[in-house]
């Protein structure tokens, strides 16, 4: 999924590399403002971990860890979901300069699920399942960053 943001590349990347900023734009963070969160490490750096616990069925329990950073280009995150089902995904937020004041942001993931959920994937299109959530998050990201100008 992609969104075009009217902000310079370095500003968009600097905002995205801090996981705590997701509280302002990610749908899942907004679904349960009361979720319990814990943090390990220094935000915006490789190895930073954000863990969450929620009773909301769409949020559940899990953690995300920054696994790699490419300056002004990409943030790579490992997602580990523990409840309501176990799965792991590798997520990315990539940035691409359009011009001096405009940046494209791409948000996507790849991942695997353990049995029995992996069988369910045979009959379910994950893009259809979470694509709209990614779109909603990217539009909120655009709104947040463009209002900060």
Residue pairs with C-beta under 8 A, 6 or more apart in sequence:
1 106
1 107
1 108
1 131
1 134
1 135
1 138
2 104
2 105
2 106
2 107
2 138
3 104
3 105
3 138
3 139
3 141
3 142
4 98
4 102
4 103
4 104
4 105
4 142
5 12
5 102
5 103
5 104
5 105
5 141
5 142
5 145
5 146
6 101
6 102
6 146
6 149
7 101
7 102
7 103
7 145
7 146
7 148
7 149
8 100
8 101
8 103
9 72
9 95
9 96
9 97
9 103
10 72
11 103
11 145
12 95
12 103
12 105
12 145
13 71
13 72
13 73
13 75
13 95
13 103
15 21
15 145
16 75
16 93
16 95
16 105
17 44
17 66
17 69
17 75
18 43
18 44
19 43
19 44
19 48
19 50
19 64
19 66
19 77
20 39
20 43
20 50
22 29
22 50
23 29
24 140
24 144
25 137
25 140
25 141
25 143
25 144
26 137
26 140
27 133
27 136
27 137
27 140
28 58
28 59
28 133
29 35
30 140
31 54
31 56
31 58
31 59
32 54
32 55
32 56
32 59
34 54
35 52
35 53
35 54
35 56
35 59
36 52
36 53
36 54
37 50
37 51
37 52
37 53
38 50
38 51
39 48
39 49
39 50
39 51
40 48
40 49
40 51
41 47
41 48
41 49
42 48
44 66
45 66
45 69
46 66
46 67
46 68
46 69
47 65
47 66
48 65
48 66
49 63
49 64
49 65
49 66
50 63
50 64
50 65
51 62
51 63
52 59
52 61
52 62
52 63
53 61
54 60
54 61
57 84
60 81
60 82
60 83
60 84
61 81
61 82
61 83
62 79
62 80
62 81
62 82
62 83
63 79
63 80
63 82
64 77
64 78
64 79
64 80
64 91
65 77
65 78
65 80
66 75
66 76
66 77
67 76
67 77
67 78
67 90
68 74
68 75
68 76
69 75
69 76
70 76
72 95
72 97
73 94
73 95
73 96
74 92
74 93
74 94
74 95
75 92
75 93
76 90
76 91
76 92
77 90
77 91
77 92
77 93
78 88
78 89
78 90
78 91
79 88
79 89
79 90
79 91
79 109
79 111
80 87
80 88
81 87
81 88
81 89
85 113
85 114
85 117
86 113
86 114
86 117
87 111
87 112
87 113
87 114
87 117
88 111
88 112
89 109
89 110
89 111
89 112
90 109
90 110
90 111
91 107
91 108
91 109
92 106
92 107
92 108
92 109
93 105
93 106
93 107
94 105
94 106
94 107
95 103
95 104
95 105
95 106
96 103
96 104
96 105
96 106
97 103
98 104
105 138
105 141
107 134
107 137
107 138
108 134
109 130
112 118
113 120
113 121
